[in-house]
Amino acid sequence: MKRLAWLLVPAAALAIAACSALPFFAQPVADNSRCHVCHINYSEDKLAVNHAKRNVGCERCHGPSDDHCGSESHELAPDLIYAKAAINPACIQCHPRRTLARQVSHCLVLDPDAPLKRYCTDCHGTHRLANRQVRWDKKTRELLPPS
């Protein structure tokens, strides 16, 4: 009997593995199609794609941005935009420093309370528009004059 139980465990594990490959066990993918209407380049951006695969959509970081989506003149900023100094603190909200330390220790300085030397977007997707039509002040979200 002891030997038979040992044989059943691998069979059960195989059955679970096979079932998890079925579509109804797949993790949902975030629907960012509303954003991709204008921001098509993000449909291939490493950072956006990896988050979408884990059902984390644009709204998680940028808010619903209804006014921005309805602004055909592109004058209204998304609800949340990040100055360079705000990128890592935003990422750390979901990816705690202790997790980052294990996964990407090369980005951290020796003092765990010191700020990161690099920005998450240095390695995890540039997450920038190639050709900007407008620019906003990232703190006030106000439209900046053309440069």
C-alpha positions, 0 to 999 in steps of 0.5 A: 500500500505504501508503494502504491501511494507513492505511485499515485503522487506523480500521476496526480501531479501530472494531472494537475500540471495538465489541467493548469495548461487549460485556458480556464486556468490561465491568469487573466490578461489586463485589457489595455485596449482603451489605452492602446488606441493612442498608445499603440507602442505600449502593446509591445513595451516590455514593462507594459506587456509583463504587467498585462500578462499578470493582469495589471493594467495601465490604470493601476499606475496611471489611474482611470484617466478618463479626461485624458482618454477623452482629450483629442487635443492631447492637452490633458495629462493622465491622472498619474504621471511620474517624474524620474525621481518618482518611478522607483517609489511607484514600483516599490508600492507593489515590488517591495525593496526586500523583493527587489534586493533578492531579484535585482541586487545589482540595482541596490546600493549596500545601504537598504535605506538609501535610494536606488542607484538606477531606475526600474525602467532602465532595465524593465522597459523604457515606457516612453513615447518615441515621439511626444506631441505634448509634454506636461509638468510631471508634478502639476500635470499642467501642459508645457509649451512646445520646446 
